Amino acid sequence: MAESTNSTTLDLSPEQNAQYDMITRRLQEVLGGEAIKAILKEGRTPKAYWGTAPTGRPHIGYFVPLTKIADFLRAGVEVKILLADVHAFLDNLKAPLELVQHRTKYYEYVLRAVFTSLGIPTSKLHIIQGSSYQLTREYNMDNYRLCATVTEHDAKKAGAEVVKQVESPLLSGLLYPGLQALDEQYLDVDFQFGGVDQVSLLLLPPIQHIPDRYVYFVQRKIFTFAERYLPRLGYRKRSHLMNAMVPGLMGGKMSSSDPNSKIDFLDSPEVVKKKIKGAFSEPGNVEDNGLLAFAEAVLFPISQLKVDQAKGTGVMDEDGKEALSTDPKSFASDNAPEGTLFTVNTKFDGPMHFSTYEELRQAYKEEKLHPGDLKPAMVDAINRLLDPIRKAFEANEEFQKTESLAYPDPNAKQPAKKKKEKVYHPPPPGKGKNTKLNDAPSADAKSESAAAPDTVNAS
Amino acid sequence: MAESTNSTTLDLSPEQNAQYDMITRRLQEVLGGEAIKAILKEGRTPKAYWGTAPTGRPHIGYFVPLTKIADFLRAGVEVKILLADVHAFLDNLKAPLELVQHRTKYYEYVLRAVFTSLGIPTSKLHIIQGSSYQLTREYNMDNYRLCATVTEHDAKKAGAEVVKQVESPLLSGLLYPGLQALDEQYLDVDFQFGGVDQVSLLLLPPIQHIPDRYVYFVQRKIFTFAERYLPRLGYRKRSHLMNAMVPGLMGGKMSSSDPNSKIDFLDSPEVVKKKIKGAFSEPGNVEDNGLLAFAEAVLFPISQLKVDQAKGTGVMDEDGKEALSTDPKSFASDNAPEGTLFTVNTKFDGPMHFSTYEELRQAYKEEKLHPGDLKPAMVDAINRLLDPIRKAFEANEEFQKTESLAYPDPNAKQPAKKKKEKVYHPPPPGKGKNTKLNDAPSADAKSESAAAPDTVNAS
């Protein structure tokens, strides 16, 4: 349940209350809920942003924030997804800018495919590249103003719990909390949603094994930092909505260098099966269980969405037509009782039907449901989620081409290339302001795969 | 004498050697002298930059770096003076940007008036505003690249000795060493000259009483920081020329809030007399003596310049004509022996003639020359330096208008002004890149006078 730190002082209509509930349901924490209510009360469209840095291959952990973003879109929120390409470039200076551009494009393909597959109209969804505004005069002047306002101590505190684990943290780590605050202003939003990637932005070089509680802690600190400092620049304080942290889908320790530790959006059904089979899932252990967490944050809400869509209470597209998921069937079996959202076919006890996550959790905790039975049901559900994404990929040559450019096979033979001496001639002062990001000088091109975030958020 | 850390391996012509000697004479330290020699050897024009932040009123301590810059210009160096308006704005966020623009213009008037008065042709002198290039995409991308390369620890070390004296240093203090390194690249110079203002850039808020040894220490650290990190971005390492630190002209502790502690370029002859009379100058003490330091760094070199100009060995302007100081007479009395550069008329012993600073120093040390005699000679010399500046000011209405806008009388009555609520609408992403600095949002206007640097450099 969403918790608001403010008491409810605004009298909303039942429709507005329903809107607010959809925006804030399943969240861990809401900072500044009253400001969102005030917007709804005035009949305005709330605007939100969620940011991610297009570094490593997006994995299905992204379903967690995207499922919540689907709520925002259903509630009529205007959503801006920031693809932080500048941050991605800085995250690994060895990756050439061109590669980052391909990855940014690939992320956009995947994100749009996910929303399309869920029947979420994207007319109010804007995908924005950081480089489109983060290198402008105004933004940078504000960055400098912020740096001349924020003490070293405060900037450090905003990311301290994680940064202190790095032996020699980079200066950029101190800048990111401020830049993230400025993004709220420059993206012109009312609230920021804390999703999968906030923390990895802070970590240069990326750290792989951060305890989840730290990740949440840091995300919250960055948000309160923004609330404190944006007004000092004369800008409005924004609201902040936070997902709870959940363990990664595969459980246990994950490594970005081990492709088996994450399920890719384009993994084949067989690969998904193999990976889930290997996922850590201890009988009776409901705390450190990535499968259950994924079921709670993704499968149940999406199953409910499909039920709503079937009832005609889903969400209208801009033509006023009912939008539908590509696969309209929920994760309940055909003959499941009314209200079922997830069915697990067990080896010995036949089908078990769950209408809430709490029921699933309880059955697992009491070992009435064994991981050996849960896993095949998860494989089936996840493959049904991925099927339309895979199909969209197969049907779109540009999507395919982008993927191979974004994540080139490290084992593929590279054409022999003579290394040129790099000479950069800066533009004369005052010139060249409009040069594209692509034209900026970059380090030598090298085929590599940056790390994807290892921890995901869910309710 | 200039010390080069590199052994002389290049065989220069006598003219090139003379050029190099003029560039490096009277400096405390030269880092990368060989690179400058190589440029001279190739017959190219060396390019240099010196930066200052147009904050408080420029005082006559600026004669110290300007006297050295006159050497560069005489040696045919292309000199860029960076008026760091962005830094000046950040130095005191309460001062509106408009005020900074007026101050920048005022600094330019003063600097040009000084060079004109000394008969130094300014065809190879470029005065550049920081805002003309420091807010571009390329510069900021490089700033981010640098921040993703430099550790917090290294950035801190570059300014640590001073910054640690501040209770809560601002984040900007960690950025400045990097920005100063980038300026070398973006101003496209071969060397940077360390003058009066390098340290004050680091100090936000400004500190008034930094021991001189720290100031020099920090300046050197910032320069070696630049030498270390610029190549990491793929840019060429630049050379660095450093003036020695000298105590402020007035000696003792100076305070920016006390106008008597500094001599303004526009002070009247009577005010100069009064201030010098009050300057700290202990008989026999040649170490902590601002008057002697000023004589060494400014009066002797400028007197020599005038002698050279009279002999026709000064410097040609671009038409090949001999340029002359506005006041062509040296600081020797009319009937002084050949080679005299400075004459002091003493109360009891008649005129004392000095052809080198060392002679002056020795006489003072042995108390053959008393401060009571030195002071009137200093008053006379300084007034002769200032006279053409004052005249240029009186003759130029724009200069006068700029001065009153740049440093408005804090006691003048302000027209009653209704305070408006500030609303800033950021441009949509990707728009508004070409907006002028003036258009950026700024804090409320307030009449104030920022602190000028309190320590000056000299040989």
Contacts between the chains, C-beta under 8 A, distances in Angstrom:
chain1	res1	chain2	res2	distance
A	86	B	141	7.4
A	86	B	144	6.5
A	90	B	144	5.4
A	90	B	145	6.8
A	90	B	147	7.7
A	90	B	148	4.1
A	91	B	148	7.7
A	93	B	145	6.4
A	93	B	148	5.9
A	93	B	149	6.8
A	128	B	429	5.6
A	132	B	429	4.5
A	132	B	430	4.0
A	133	B	427	7.9
A	133	B	428	8.0
A	133	B	429	3.7
A	133	B	430	5.7
A	133	B	431	8.0
A	135	B	137	4.1
A	135	B	140	5.3
A	135	B	141	6.0
A	136	B	137	7.6
A	136	B	427	7.5
A	136	B	430	7.9
A	136	B	432	6.5
A	136	B	433	4.8
A	137	B	135	4.1
A	137	B	136	7.6
A	137	B	432	7.8
A	137	B	433	6.2
A	137	B	434	7.6
A	137	B	435	5.9
A	137	B	437	7.4
A	137	B	440	7.0
A	138	B	426	6.7
A	138	B	427	6.5
A	138	B	432	6.1
A	138	B	435	6.3
A	138	B	440	5.9
A	138	B	441	7.9
A	140	B	135	5.3
A	140	B	140	4.6
A	140	B	143	7.9
A	141	B	86	7.4
A	141	B	135	6.0
A	141	B	437	7.4
A	141	B	440	4.7
A	142	B	440	7.8
A	142	B	441	7.7
A	143	B	140	7.9
A	144	B	86	6.5
A	144	B	90	5.4
A	144	B	172	6.8
A	144	B	175	7.7
A	145	B	90	6.8
A	145	B	93	6.4
A	146	B	171	7.7
A	147	B	90	7.6
A	147	B	170	6.8
A	147	B	171	4.2
A	147	B	172	4.1
A	147	B	175	5.8
A	148	B	90	4.1
A	148	B	91	7.7
A	148	B	93	5.9
A	148	B	170	5.7
A	148	B	171	7.7
A	148	B	172	4.4
A	148	B	204	5.7
A	149	B	93	6.8
A	149	B	170	7.2
A	150	B	170	6.7
A	150	B	171	4.8
A	151	B	168	4.3
A	151	B	169	6.6
A	151	B	170	5.7
A	151	B	171	6.8
A	152	B	168	7.4
A	152	B	169	5.1
A	152	B	170	6.8
A	152	B	171	5.5
A	152	B	173	7.2
A	152	B	174	6.4
A	153	B	168	5.8
A	155	B	171	5.0
A	168	B	151	4.3
A	168	B	152	7.5
A	168	B	153	5.8
A	169	B	151	6.6
A	169	B	152	5.1
A	170	B	147	6.8
A	170	B	148	5.7
A	170	B	149	7.2
A	170	B	150	6.7
A	170	B	151	5.7
A	170	B	152	6.8
A	171	B	146	7.7
A	171	B	147	4.2
A	171	B	148	7.7
A	171	B	150	4.8
A	171	B	151	6.8
A	171	B	152	5.5
A	171	B	155	5.0
A	171	B	174	6.0
A	171	B	175	7.6
A	171	B	178	7.5
A	172	B	144	6.8
A	172	B	147	4.1
A	172	B	148	4.4
A	173	B	152	7.2
A	174	B	152	6.4
A	174	B	171	6.0
A	174	B	174	7.0
A	175	B	144	7.7
A	175	B	147	5.8
A	175	B	171	7.6
A	178	B	171	7.5
A	185	B	426	5.8
A	186	B	426	5.1
A	186	B	429	6.6
A	187	B	429	7.0
A	188	B	426	6.3
A	188	B	428	7.5
A	204	B	148	5.6
A	233	B	441	7.7
A	234	B	422	5.2
A	234	B	424	6.1
A	234	B	441	6.3
A	234	B	443	7.2
A	235	B	424	6.8
A	422	B	234	5.0
A	424	B	234	6.1
A	424	B	235	6.6
A	425	B	188	8.0
A	426	B	138	6.6
A	426	B	185	5.8
A	426	B	186	5.0
A	426	B	188	6.2
A	427	B	133	7.8
A	427	B	136	7.4
A	427	B	138	6.5
A	428	B	133	7.9
A	428	B	188	7.6
A	429	B	128	5.5
A	429	B	132	4.4
A	429	B	133	3.7
A	429	B	186	6.8
A	429	B	187	7.1
A	430	B	132	3.9
A	430	B	133	5.8
A	430	B	136	7.9
A	431	B	133	8.0
A	432	B	136	6.3
A	432	B	137	7.6
A	432	B	138	6.1
A	433	B	136	4.9
A	433	B	137	6.3
A	433	B	433	5.6
A	433	B	434	6.2
A	434	B	137	7.6
A	434	B	433	6.2
A	434	B	434	7.6
A	435	B	137	5.8
A	435	B	138	6.3
A	437	B	137	7.3
A	437	B	141	7.3
A	440	B	137	6.8
A	440	B	138	5.8
A	440	B	141	4.6
A	440	B	142	7.9
A	441	B	138	7.6
A	441	B	142	7.6
A	441	B	233	7.7
A	441	B	234	6.5
A	443	B	234	7.1
